[in-house]
């Protein structure tokens, strides 16, 4: 199994069920604090790959733009993307760049 990046940060980690979601940083960055990423590189429904560890990428689909977890402090306003990985986990990409999120192959 590939090792996780030591500097990746997990906001909360719960197995998804009817009332829980997984919120995980997918690269070494903080949510963008309201900076504009207009237009977004990937639309809702786009197939992408997210960095989830050192040299580890997971495939999924963009499910939302301007993602914000309720428990985030005000200085961390939003992340450009929320992504549902193919394993069912929900993650967010804190920056709209190829270090965090990149185009993925279609299923």
N, C-alpha and C positions, 0 to 999 in steps of 0.2 A: 504494500500500500504506500502511496506517495505521502510524504510528510507535509503537514500544513505549514504555511509561512509563519514564522514566529511573530511577525508584526501584524498579521491579520487579526482583526478584532471582531468578536461576536457580540452582537447586541443582546439577543436572546436566542436560546436554542431549545425548541420544543418540537417533538414529532408532530407533524400536521394531523389534525383530526377535524371534526366538524367545527370546533371552536378555537383552534390554535393555529398559529402561523410561525414559520421560521424566518428570522431576520438575521442575515449574515452579511458582513462586509465581504465583497468578492475581490478586493485588492487593497493595497496599502494606501488608503486615502480616506478622508472624511467626507460625509455628504457635503454637497457644494454650497450650502449656506445661501441659496437663492440666486446664485449666478445663473445667467441665462445660457441655455444651450439650444438656441433656436436657429434653425430647425434641428430637431433630434435626428441623429443618423439612422435610427431604427424606429419603425412604426410599431404600434401595438400589433401583436401577432407575428412579428418578424422572428425568424429563427436565429439565435445567437449562441455564442459560447461565452461563459463567464469564468474568470479566474477564481478558483476556489482554494488554491494552495500553490506552493512553489512548483512551477512547471505543471500544474494540474488545472485542466479546464473542464467544465461541465456544460453540456448542451441543454438548451431550453428555449422558451419563447417569451418575448416581452409581453407582460400583462398590464403594465401601467407606466405612465410618465409622471414626473413630479412626485415620486413616492416619499411619504413621510410616516414614520412610526410614531404612534401617540406618545411613547415614553421618551422620545428624543428631546434634549433641552432646546430652548429657543434658538441658540446660536447654530444649531445644526438643522437648518430649515427643511431641506429636501434632497433627495437623490434623483438623478435623471431617470433611472429605470428600476422597475420591479420586474423580476423574471421568475417564472415557474420553470424549474429545472425538470428534465425528463424523469427524474426519480420522485417528483412531486413536491420537493422542497421549494419554498419561496425565498429568494435572495434579492438583494438590491445591488446595483452597480453605482457606487458613489461618484464616479466621473464618467463622462462620455468620451472615452479614449480607448485605443486598442490595448492598453495595459490592463484594463478592467473588463471590457466587453468588446467582442469582435463579431463580425458576421459569421454565422454558422451555416452548415450544410442543411439543406431541406431534408426532412424525414424520408 
